[in-house]
Amino acid sequence: MSLGDQQWYPTNVQVTVLKARNLRIKGKNGTNDAYAIMQVGKDKFSTSVAEKCVSPEWKEEATFDLPLIHQGNAEQCTLYIIAMHRALVGLDKFLGQAVINLLDLHANRSRKKT
């Protein structure tokens, strides 16, 4: 195998949650106490709570280890970002989510990979 034939596979992914927009309103007075959950596989990270806002900004990051990327483990190579409203009483409420397939990002040849 020559050096040109070798395939590069990432071992981790660094995720930065900047902000959210167009969220459902679940709090009193037309605002949310919002936080985001980032998840890859079974690993999760939660941001801090942005209180009384409509378009929260976090600018928080997390790093997740990745299994070897291939089509057989697509579920383990999917990034979920879920926005929640912190409820003082009862269960927290779902506000919205983004789902990013890391296999597609890896396959994108025009995207810079570091």
N, C-alpha and C positions, 0 to 999 in steps of 0.2 A: 504494500500500500504506500503510495507516494504521499508527500505532505499535502499536495493539492486535492487528494481524494478524501482526506480526513473530514469528518463531520464535527461541527462544534455544537455542544449542548450546554445550555445554562444550568448551573447548579442551584441558583437562588434568584429571587426576584425582589426588588426593592420597590415598594408601593408608597406613593405620597397622595394622601387625600387632601385636595386643596379646598374645595367648597362644594356645596350642593345648591341646586336651583330647581324651581318648579315642584317643590315638595307639597304634599298634602298638608293641610293645617289641622292639627289635632289638639293643640293647646288652647288655653283660655286667651281671650283678647286677641284672637287671630294670629298667634305666634306659636312657635314650637320650642321645646327644650331638646334640641337635636344632638344626636351623636351618631357616628358611623362605625360599623363593624366591617373589618376587612377579613376575608377568609380565603385560604388556599388549602384544599384538602381538609384535614382536621384542625389545622392551626388557625387561631383567630387572634385579632387585635382590635381593641375598641379605642376610639378617640375620646377626648374629653367632651363634656357636654357644653354646647353653645346655647346659652339660655336666652329665651325671649327673642327669637329671631325668625325670619322668614327664609333668608338665604344664608345659612351658616357657613362660616369659613373656619377651617381647622389648621391646615398646613402641617399635618402630622404624618409621620412615615413609619413603616414597619418593613421588616425583611423576612421573607419566607423561604425555607428550603424547598427545592423542587425535586421530584423523582426524575429519572431519565425520561425526557419528553419523547413520547411516541403515541400513535393513535389509540393504543390499547388502554391508556390511562388518562383519557381526556378529562374525566371528572376530577382527578387529582391535579390537573393542570388548568383549572378554571379559577379565576379570581372573582369573588363575589364582594361587592361593596353594598352594604345595606344601611339605609338611613332609618333611624328609630327616634321616636319621641319618648323621653323619659317621663313616665307617669309617677307621681308621688304616691298614688294609691292604685293598686292593681297592676296589671301587666303593662309593659311598655308597648307603644303602638307603632306599627309599620308605617313609614312615610314614603319609601321608594327604594329602588335598587338599580345597580348596574352589574352586568355580567360580562366578563371579558375572557375570551378563550385565549389562553397563553400559547396554545399550539398554533393558532392563526398568526399571532404576533411573531412567533419564532419563524414561521414559514415565509413571512413578508420579507423578501430580499432587499427591498428599498429602505427598510427601517434599520437604524443604527443599533448595533448590539454591543454593549460594553460588559 
